[in-house]
Amino acid sequence: MERTEWYLEYEIQINRPGLLGDISSLLGMLSINIITINGVENSRRGMLLLSKYDENITRLKTILQTMDTINVTKIRKPKLRDKLAVRHGKYIHRDVDDRKTIRFVRDELGLLVDFMAELYKQEGHKLIGIRGMPRVGKTESIVAASVCANKRWLFVSSTLLKQTVRSKLIEGEYNPENVYIIDGVVSKKRANEQHWQLIREVMQLPSVKVVEHPDIFVQATEYKIDDFDYIIELRSHEDEEITYEPIERQEFSQDNGFSMFDF
């Protein structure tokens, strides 16, 4: 019988010496292995566990609920955000009103890259939008996540090195294992019909597509924000407002030192 992964998270009520040792001993007596353990936000501790029998997890939950030193907050099959919380010691934060919107600040770039890399590894079509002001690290995070996921990235439109708009791909670039990167502002301002036809072709591929400035992108296409699987917001600090007027003005200024080319 194969072993199953579980996620256990508890909040420490009384942080006495030997608490972790007692819980570890209990897990050992129930033949439950600890894969990873780490402190999580707000005096919580998270554990990835491995158990051969689900009944032992039920027994564990019953016993832990009798302890007055901890309060069990989660015991379940691990979700992606659980695994990331154990790795990085903090949870990714979802928007209260829109659960598909996930917020990061620049200090959390490592967590953001790890999160996107895990999304890239999932098979099939996935459409990801990323919002943020200039020079906050959007494109760099997308590329870094591609490297972590061992995926090839392709710019359909971009301002990373030059303002680039592609109107076609060569044969080897049509690959569901690739990550296709689109800049919504560049595509709206610079695109011709060949470029939009290429975007339609890319959208049909069972692969990952990442769109910078998705709100501008949907203004110029038949796609809607609801079509995105995830919307990532990246800020320099938590109170930063994301607005598109300075983004459009800066990226298309004639004296910004960048040339434009199509290919």
Secondary structure as GFF3:
##gff-version 3
##sequence-region A 1 263
A	DSSP	beta_strand	4	12	.	.	.	ID=ss1
A	DSSP	alpha_helix	19	29	.	.	.	ID=ss2
A	DSSP	beta_strand	32	40	.	.	.	ID=ss3
A	DSSP	beta_strand	44	51	.	.	.	ID=ss4
A	DSSP	alpha_helix	54	64	.	.	.	ID=ss5
A	DSSP	beta_strand	70	76	.	.	.	ID=ss6
A	DSSP	alpha_helix	80	88	.	.	.	ID=ss7
A	DSSP	beta_strand	93	94	.	.	.	ID=ss8
A	DSSP	beta_strand	101	105	.	.	.	ID=ss9
A	DSSP	three_ten_helix	106	108	.	.	.	ID=ss10
A	DSSP	alpha_helix	109	121	.	.	.	ID=ss11
A	DSSP	beta_strand	126	131	.	.	.	ID=ss12
A	DSSP	alpha_helix	138	148	.	.	.	ID=ss13
A	DSSP	beta_strand	153	155	.	.	.	ID=ss14
A	DSSP	beta_strand	157	158	.	.	.	ID=ss15
A	DSSP	beta_strand	163	165	.	.	.	ID=ss16
A	DSSP	three_ten_helix	171	173	.	.	.	ID=ss17
A	DSSP	beta_strand	179	183	.	.	.	ID=ss18
A	DSSP	alpha_helix	184	190	.	.	.	ID=ss19
A	DSSP	alpha_helix	193	204	.	.	.	ID=ss20
A	DSSP	beta_strand	208	212	.	.	.	ID=ss21
A	DSSP	alpha_helix	214	219	.	.	.	ID=ss22
A	DSSP	three_ten_helix	225	227	.	.	.	ID=ss23
A	DSSP	beta_strand	230	235	.	.	.	ID=ss24
A	DSSP	alpha_helix	245	251	.	.	.	ID=ss25
A	DSSP	beta_strand	260	262	.	.	.	ID=ss26
###
